[in-house]
Amino acid sequence: MASVTHHKLNTGASIPAVGFGTWQDKDDQEKAVSEALKAGFRHIDGAAKDVEPALDSSLKNLQTDYVDLYLMHWPSAFKPGSELMRKVDGKMQTADISYVDTYKAMEKLLKSGKTKAIGISNFSRSELEHLLKETSVVPAAHQLELHPWLQQKDFVDFNKSKGIHITQYSPFGNQNEIYDSGKNMGKLMDDPVLVEIGKKHNKTGAQVALAWGIAMGHSVIPKSKTPSRIKQNLEGDFKLDEDDLKKIAGIDKKLRFNDASKGFGYEFFSDLDGKKN
């Protein structure tokens, strides 16, 4: 069963509301993606390094001439190399490359036809405003941490006002094993409000979290290695009613789990909800 709900990008193309996240699963990635495709996923999220070389490598691996959407995953660049997010003495090796220059390189790939759309991830409002002033193509999508405990309504509305589609990564909040923050908060999918709504619809709290994102007009990209969970995630594409949405609006904790500022030596999310001090 493929995702029923689709959203439209500012390019006119449509994107499935439920996607499949692959980040962090290098060893099990091939098997997991195969299971996702069998289950019906048609929106697969991948993570790459350098602009054109990374895209060319992806095209070769995918045996295709283009990708539908190519994203810049951070406004801070990594130093070139074969190892992604390389560290030396515990410090991330970043490069002094402007995200504006990176995006302009992506604009060239758009013109060449190697990608049908370009987008961004993990930008703050001020960074996005600067990008819009300095470049000619409005991002088709902005991928960011978003879930019922970090709803970021004002920033989401700003993106939408510019015609930028929102894609939610970590839609289950602190379910990702690498997030050490918020461990004492319990799991988002066990939030009593989500569990209660889930019982009403014969769904899990995790599926309710996905349905909330879809109801907001976003795409969601949960990740899983387990075939049964992969299928369950697709079943998060169902309708919530207004009462459900009001209840979920009330559990926003402004709680961000993925703030890599310390590791990067770069201040991410400086003007957004959930910024860690």
Secondary structure, DSSP 8 states (H G I E B T S, - for coil): ---S-EEE-TTS-EEESB-EE-TT-TTTHHHHHHHHHHHT---EE----SHHHHHHHHHHHHTSS-BS-EEE--SSEE-SSSSTT-EETTEE-EE---HHHHHHHHHHHHHHTSBS-EEEES--HHHHHHHHHH-SS--SEEEEE-BTTB--HHHHHHHHHTT-EEEEESTTSTTSTT--TTGGG--GGG-HHHHHHHHHHT--HHHHHHHHHHHTT-EE----S-HHHHHHHHTT-----HHHHHHHHTT---------HHHHTS--STTSTT---
